[in-house]
Amino acid sequence: MSSTKVIYRINKQENEVELEPSVTLLDGALIHRLDPPYSCLEGVCSRCEAKVESGEVQVISGYEIEGHPRRIKTCQTFPKSSSVTINYDLD
Ligand code: FES
């Protein structure tokens, strides 16, 4: 699959980047120096949680957030569709 266009909403700013589908959404934000929240990188702390506003993603099995199908741990999630929008500014 070719790269995915990912729009990140972080700290009230919006940035559009291209990601390879093998790169997690958190790693993509870190690579592009977007200053995403994170800590463990292992799917444990939930600091990297964000909302999928559009597009499709692939969550590694076992790391889904129960009861919140559009909420993801971005360190355990890959972009799947050609375009994805991720919002870290949860309230
Ligand atoms: S960085 Fe801890 S769950 Fe993603």
Backbone and ligand atoms as CSV (ligand in chain L), in Angstrom:
chain,resi,resn,atom,element,x,y,z
A,1,MET,N,N,0.841,-1.188,0.000
A,1,MET,CA,C,0.000,0.000,0.000
A,1,MET,C,C,0.880,1.244,0.000
A,2,SER,N,N,0.426,2.289,-0.666
A,2,SER,CA,C,1.201,3.522,-0.700
A,2,SER,C,C,1.000,4.302,0.588
A,3,SER,N,N,1.660,5.426,0.673
A,3,SER,CA,C,1.607,6.194,1.917
A,3,SER,C,C,0.217,6.769,2.164
A,4,THR,N,N,0.007,7.146,3.407
A,4,THR,CA,C,-1.275,7.682,3.859
A,4,THR,C,C,-1.108,9.152,4.220
A,5,LYS,N,N,-2.092,9.946,3.871
A,5,LYS,CA,C,-2.098,11.345,4.315
A,5,LYS,C,C,-2.716,11.362,5.715
A,6,VAL,N,N,-1.965,11.857,6.684
A,6,VAL,CA,C,-2.481,11.930,8.051
A,6,VAL,C,C,-2.535,13.388,8.494
A,7,ILE,N,N,-3.693,13.799,8.950
A,7,ILE,CA,C,-3.844,15.126,9.547
A,7,ILE,C,C,-3.852,14.935,11.050
A,8,TYR,N,N,-2.908,15.589,11.730
A,8,TYR,CA,C,-2.818,15.541,13.190
A,8,TYR,C,C,-3.346,16.845,13.767
A,9,ARG,N,N,-4.230,16.724,14.724
A,9,ARG,CA,C,-4.631,17.882,15.519
A,9,ARG,C,C,-4.018,17.712,16.903
A,10,ILE,N,N,-3.059,18.547,17.217
A,10,ILE,CA,C,-2.332,18.474,18.480
A,10,ILE,C,C,-2.115,19.889,18.984
A,11,ASN,N,N,-2.430,20.132,20.252
A,11,ASN,CA,C,-2.203,21.450,20.858
A,11,ASN,C,C,-2.835,22.566,20.030
A,12,LYS,N,N,-4.050,22.307,19.578
A,12,LYS,CA,C,-4.835,23.300,18.819
A,12,LYS,C,C,-4.212,23.663,17.472
A,13,GLN,N,N,-3.266,22.842,17.008
A,13,GLN,CA,C,-2.686,23.090,15.693
A,13,GLN,C,C,-2.968,21.895,14.805
A,14,GLU,N,N,-2.961,22.146,13.502
A,14,GLU,CA,C,-3.242,21.090,12.538
A,14,GLU,C,C,-2.056,20.951,11.588
A,15,ASN,N,N,-1.586,19.706,11.432
A,15,ASN,CA,C,-0.469,19.441,10.530
A,15,ASN,C,C,-0.801,18.243,9.662
A,16,GLU,N,N,-0.477,18.357,8.386
A,16,GLU,CA,C,-0.720,17.258,7.456
A,16,GLU,C,C,0.615,16.663,7.030
A,17,VAL,N,N,0.732,15.329,7.164
A,17,VAL,CA,C,1.980,14.656,6.808
A,17,VAL,C,C,1.654,13.405,5.989
A,18,GLU,N,N,2.687,12.832,5.375
A,18,GLU,CA,C,2.554,11.547,4.685
A,18,GLU,C,C,3.234,10.489,5.539
A,19,LEU,N,N,2.552,9.370,5.754
A,19,LEU,CA,C,3.111,8.276,6.554
A,19,LEU,C,C,3.078,6.973,5.774
A,20,GLU,N,N,4.083,6.158,6.001
A,20,GLU,CA,C,4.044,4.787,5.503
A,20,GLU,C,C,3.083,3.998,6.391
A,21,PRO,N,N,2.355,3.019,5.843
A,21,PRO,CA,C,1.388,2.273,6.652
A,21,PRO,C,C,2.019,1.417,7.739
A,22,SER,N,N,3.324,1.210,7.693
A,22,SER,CA,C,3.995,0.410,8.721
A,22,SER,C,C,4.452,1.246,9.914
A,23,VAL,N,N,4.181,2.549,9.879
A,23,VAL,CA,C,4.586,3.443,10.970
A,23,VAL,C,C,3.368,3.717,11.845
A,24,THR,N,N,3.517,3.561,13.174
A,24,THR,CA,C,2.369,3.860,14.043
A,24,THR,C,C,2.050,5.354,13.982
A,25,LEU,N,N,0.825,5.670,14.348
A,25,LEU,CA,C,0.410,7.074,14.318
A,25,LEU,C,C,1.221,7.899,15.316
A,26,LEU,N,N,1.593,7.307,16.444
A,26,LEU,CA,C,2.426,8.056,17.391
A,26,LEU,C,C,3.818,8.278,16.810
A,27,ASP,N,N,4.423,7.244,16.265
A,27,ASP,CA,C,5.760,7.413,15.686
A,27,ASP,C,C,5.735,8.455,14.570
A,28,GLY,N,N,4.666,8.462,13.787
A,28,GLY,CA,C,4.556,9.459,12.715
A,28,GLY,C,C,4.555,10.870,13.272
A,29,ALA,N,N,3.839,11.077,14.351
A,29,ALA,CA,C,3.801,12.406,14.969
A,29,ALA,C,C,5.172,12.768,15.551
A,30,LEU,N,N,5.851,11.783,16.117
A,30,LEU,CA,C,7.184,12.056,16.683
A,30,LEU,C,C,8.197,12.345,15.575
A,31,ILE,N,N,8.156,11.558,14.506
A,31,ILE,CA,C,9.085,11.756,13.384
A,31,ILE,C,C,8.949,13.170,12.828
A,32,HIS,N,N,7.718,13.659,12.788
A,32,HIS,CA,C,7.479,14.996,12.229
A,32,HIS,C,C,7.504,16.088,13.297
A,33,ARG,N,N,7.972,15.726,14.490
A,33,ARG,CA,C,8.191,16.703,15.578
A,33,ARG,C,C,6.941,17.513,15.909
A,34,LEU,N,N,5.842,16.785,16.069
A,34,LEU,CA,C,4.571,17.458,16.355
A,34,LEU,C,C,4.269,17.509,17.854
A,35,ASP,N,N,5.166,16.990,18.676
A,35,ASP,CA,C,5.053,17.053,20.133
A,35,ASP,C,C,3.785,16.373,20.666
A,36,PRO,N,N,3.535,15.130,20.269
A,36,PRO,CA,C,2.363,14.427,20.794
A,36,PRO,C,C,2.600,13.974,22.236
A,37,PRO,N,N,1.531,13.801,23.012
A,37,PRO,CA,C,1.690,13.257,24.360
A,37,PRO,C,C,1.967,11.752,24.295
A,38,TYR,N,N,2.884,11.270,25.104
A,38,TYR,CA,C,3.149,9.832,25.169
A,38,TYR,C,C,4.047,9.569,26.370
A,39,SER,N,N,4.162,8.283,26.708
A,39,SER,CA,C,5.094,7.914,27.773
A,39,SER,C,C,5.690,6.543,27.516
A,40,CYS,N,N,4.862,5.478,27.652
A,40,CYS,CA,C,5.425,4.124,27.685
A,40,CYS,C,C,5.797,3.547,26.326
A,41,LEU,N,N,5.106,3.946,25.269
A,41,LEU,CA,C,5.272,3.398,23.912
A,41,LEU,C,C,4.854,1.936,23.816
A,42,GLU,N,N,4.236,1.402,24.849
A,42,GLU,CA,C,3.912,-0.030,24.882
A,42,GLU,C,C,2.426,-0.319,25.055
A,43,GLY,N,N,1.576,0.700,24.925
A,43,GLY,CA,C,0.140,0.462,25.026
A,43,GLY,C,C,-0.379,0.340,26.436
A,44,VAL,N,N,0.382,0.801,27.413
A,44,VAL,CA,C,0.001,0.634,28.820
A,44,VAL,C,C,-0.529,1.923,29.456
A,45,CYS,N,N,0.128,3.046,29.224
A,45,CYS,CA,C,-0.138,4.254,30.020
A,45,CYS,C,C,-1.348,5.064,29.544
A,46,SER,N,N,-1.728,4.926,28.291
A,46,SER,CA,C,-2.847,5.669,27.678
A,46,SER,C,C,-2.558,7.159,27.476
A,47,ARG,N,N,-1.341,7.597,27.711
A,47,ARG,CA,C,-1.012,9.015,27.499
A,47,ARG,C,C,-1.142,9.409,26.017
A,48,CYS,N,N,-0.993,8.453,25.129
A,48,CYS,CA,C,-0.997,8.747,23.689
A,48,CYS,C,C,-2.384,8.645,23.077
A,49,GLU,N,N,-3.397,8.597,23.921
A,49,GLU,CA,C,-4.756,8.409,23.415
A,49,GLU,C,C,-5.195,9.578,22.541
A,50,ALA,N,N,-5.941,9.249,21.471
A,50,ALA,CA,C,-6.463,10.271,20.567
A,50,ALA,C,C,-7.750,9.752,19.955
A,51,LYS,N,N,-8.418,10.639,19.232
A,51,LYS,CA,C,-9.667,10.278,18.587
A,51,LYS,C,C,-9.461,10.223,17.071
A,52,VAL,N,N,-10.022,9.207,16.442
A,52,VAL,CA,C,-10.009,9.120,14.980
A,52,VAL,C,C,-11.206,9.915,14.472
A,53,GLU,N,N,-10.941,11.033,13.829
A,53,GLU,CA,C,-12.043,11.875,13.353
A,53,GLU,C,C,-12.500,11.492,11.957
A,54,SER,N,N,-11.589,10.955,11.168
A,54,SER,CA,C,-11.996,10.446,9.850
A,54,SER,C,C,-10.984,9.413,9.387
A,55,GLY,N,N,-11.420,8.571,8.462
A,55,GLY,CA,C,-10.546,7.542,7.929
A,55,GLY,C,C,-10.569,6.281,8.774
A,56,GLU,N,N,-9.802,5.309,8.303
A,56,GLU,CA,C,-9.748,4.008,8.967
A,56,GLU,C,C,-8.350,3.745,9.504
A,57,VAL,N,N,-8.309,3.072,10.655
A,57,VAL,CA,C,-7.030,2.730,11.267
A,57,VAL,C,C,-7.029,1.253,11.637
A,58,GLN,N,N,-5.830,0.733,11.902
A,58,GLN,CA,C,-5.676,-0.656,12.322
A,58,GLN,C,C,-5.049,-0.673,13.711
A,59,VAL,N,N,-5.842,-1.082,14.704
A,59,VAL,CA,C,-5.330,-1.186,16.073
A,59,VAL,C,C,-4.779,-2.592,16.281
A,60,ILE,N,N,-3.595,-2.684,16.867
A,60,ILE,CA,C,-3.030,-3.997,17.177
A,60,ILE,C,C,-3.974,-4.721,18.134
A,61,SER,N,N,-4.247,-5.976,17.834
A,61,SER,CA,C,-5.208,-6.742,18.616
A,61,SER,C,C,-4.843,-6.753,20.099
A,62,GLY,N,N,-5.848,-6.484,20.934
A,62,GLY,CA,C,-5.637,-6.462,22.372
A,62,GLY,C,C,-5.445,-5.059,22.922
A,63,TYR,N,N,-5.267,-4.067,22.038
A,63,TYR,CA,C,-5.028,-2.700,22.487
A,63,TYR,C,C,-6.204,-1.779,22.165
A,64,GLU,N,N,-7.347,-2.340,21.826
A,64,GLU,CA,C,-8.526,-1.524,21.599
A,64,GLU,C,C,-8.964,-0.885,22.921
A,65,ILE,N,N,-9.645,0.252,22.839
A,65,ILE,CA,C,-10.188,0.882,24.040
A,65,ILE,C,C,-11.664,0.522,24.100
A,66,GLU,N,N,-12.010,-0.290,25.061
A,66,GLU,CA,C,-13.380,-0.818,25.159
A,66,GLU,C,C,-14.399,0.284,25.314
A,67,GLY,N,N,-15.484,0.195,24.548
A,67,GLY,CA,C,-16.574,1.148,24.656
A,67,GLY,C,C,-16.344,2.441,23.912
A,68,HIS,N,N,-15.166,2.602,23.300
A,68,HIS,CA,C,-14.844,3.829,22.573
A,68,HIS,C,C,-14.217,3.464,21.227
A,69,PRO,N,N,-15.024,3.056,20.260
A,69,PRO,CA,C,-14.478,2.546,19.013
A,69,PRO,C,C,-13.647,3.548,18.209
A,70,ARG,N,N,-13.835,4.850,18.421
A,70,ARG,CA,C,-13.037,5.837,17.673
A,70,ARG,C,C,-11.866,6.369,18.496
A,71,ARG,N,N,-11.743,5.898,19.740
A,71,ARG,CA,C,-10.590,6.286,20.553
A,71,ARG,C,C,-9.491,5.249,20.368
A,72,ILE,N,N,-8.259,5.718,20.279
A,72,ILE,CA,C,-7.140,4.804,20.047
A,72,ILE,C,C,-5.940,5.171,20.898
A,73,LYS,N,N,-5.125,4.162,21.155
A,73,LYS,CA,C,-3.784,4.399,21.671
A,73,LYS,C,C,-2.902,4.508,20.429
A,74,THR,N,N,-2.395,5.698,20.179
A,74,THR,CA,C,-1.715,5.909,18.891
A,74,THR,C,C,-0.393,5.154,18.791
A,75,CYS,N,N,0.171,4.724,19.926
A,75,CYS,CA,C,1.409,3.937,19.852
A,75,CYS,C,C,1.141,2.510,19.405
A,76,GLN,N,N,-0.132,2.121,19.351
A,76,GLN,CA,C,-0.505,0.751,18.976
A,76,GLN,C,C,-1.426,0.749,17.749
A,77,THR,N,N,-1.360,1.792,16.951
A,77,THR,CA,C,-2.317,1.944,15.850
A,77,THR,C,C,-1.612,2.427,14.591
A,78,PHE,N,N,-2.010,1.829,13.466
A,78,PHE,CA,C,-1.444,2.177,12.173
A,78,PHE,C,C,-2.519,2.816,11.286
A,79,PRO,N,N,-2.122,3.701,10.392
A,79,PRO,CA,C,-3.092,4.232,9.432
A,79,PRO,C,C,-3.478,3.139,8.442
A,80,LYS,N,N,-4.727,3.126,8.018
A,80,LYS,CA,C,-5.184,2.068,7.112
A,80,LYS,C,C,-5.728,2.638,5.799
A,81,SER,N,N,-6.545,3.662,5.858
A,81,SER,CA,C,-7.099,4.237,4.629
A,81,SER,C,C,-6.136,5.283,4.061
A,82,SER,N,N,-6.452,5.797,2.879
A,82,SER,CA,C,-5.529,6.724,2.209
A,82,SER,C,C,-5.459,8.078,2.910
A,83,SER,N,N,-6.424,8.343,3.767
A,83,SER,CA,C,-6.443,9.605,4.490
A,83,SER,C,C,-7.028,9.378,5.886
A,84,VAL,N,N,-6.382,9.933,6.896
A,84,VAL,CA,C,-6.812,9.740,8.285
A,84,VAL,C,C,-6.661,11.074,9.022
A,85,THR,N,N,-7.612,11.381,9.880
A,85,THR,CA,C,-7.484,12.568,10.752
A,85,THR,C,C,-7.516,12.117,12.201
A,86,ILE,N,N,-6.499,12.552,12.958
A,86,ILE,CA,C,-6.320,12.143,14.351
A,86,ILE,C,C,-6.328,13.378,15.234
A,87,ASN,N,N,-7.122,13.352,16.285
A,87,ASN,CA,C,-7.207,14.504,17.181
A,87,ASN,C,C,-6.737,14.114,18.589
A,88,TYR,N,N,-5.647,14.732,19.015
A,88,TYR,CA,C,-5.135,14.502,20.370
A,88,TYR,C,C,-5.765,15.443,21.380
A,89,ASP,N,N,-6.439,16.460,20.900
A,89,ASP,CA,C,-6.989,17.481,21.817
A,89,ASP,C,C,-8.317,17.013,22.404
A,90,LEU,N,N,-8.261,15.974,23.211
A,90,LEU,CA,C,-9.462,15.435,23.848
A,90,LEU,C,C,-9.829,16.297,25.038
A,91,ASP,N,N,-11.128,16.400,25.309
A,91,ASP,CA,C,-11.493,17.144,26.514
A,91,ASP,C,C,-12.338,16.295,27.429
L,1,FES,S1,S,2.472,5.751,24.969
L,1,FES,FE1,FE,1.648,4.598,26.630
L,1,FES,S2,S,-0.135,3.706,25.783
L,1,FES,FE2,FE,0.787,4.710,24.094
